[in-house]
């Protein structure tokens, strides 16, 4: 299955708790779309969140964010794992 990294920029009021809560919402709906959100990272100072996801395609990954919380990524790129 393809893997994608998405980027959410300029997230207002970003905190560790807020990032964890949004990620949890993704986990609650991901199976409906055949998606597996694996990890997330955030930079509070920049208001940026990065999400790593296994998804059959970009559209399925976007659908999870849209349904879970409405925060669609600003960028999404397909990635491959390296050493």
N, C-alpha and C positions, 0 to 999 in steps of 0.2 A: 504494500500500500504506500502511496506517496506520503512524504512528510513535508510539512509547511512550517515556516516561521512567520508569524505576523507581528506587526508593530502598531501600537496605539500611541499616538503622540499627543502632547498637551492635555493629559487627563487632569481635570481640576480636582483639587483636594485629595490627591493620591496619598494613601497611607498603606502600610502593610496589611492592616485589617480590611481595608476596602479592596485591595488586590486579591486577597484570599477569598473574600466574599463573592466577588465577580467570578473567580475561577470555579468556586463551588457551584455557582449557578450553571456554568458551562457543563460541569460534570453531571448535573441533574438532567440535562436534556440531550447530551451528546449521542446516546445510543439510538435515539429516534432518527438520527441522520447518518449512522454508520461511522461515527467519528470518535477518536480517542484523544482528548487533550492531555498531553503528557506532563508538561512542566510550564512554569511561567517565571519570568524575572521582571523586576521593576526597578526604576531609578526615580526615587521620590523627588530629588532636586530638579530633574528635567521633566517630570510628569509623564514618563514613558513606561509602557508595559510591553513585554515581548512574550508571545505564546508559541509553544512548540506543539504541533498536532499531527497525528496520523489521520488522514482523511482520504476518501476515494477521489476527491477532487476539491478544488478551491471553493466551489460553490457550496459544498456540504459544510466545510469549516465556517464559512461566512454565515450560513443558515443557523448554526448553533449559537454564535454570538448574537445574531439578530433576535432569535427567539428567547435566549436566556436573559439578556439585559439590554439589548439595543446598541451596544457599543461596538460597531463594526470597525475593523482594523483600517488604518490609513494605508498600510502596505502589507502585501503578502507575497512571499517568495517560496518556491519549492526548494528544499534543501536535502542533502544527503549526508549521512553521518560519516565522520572521519575519525581518525585516531588522534 
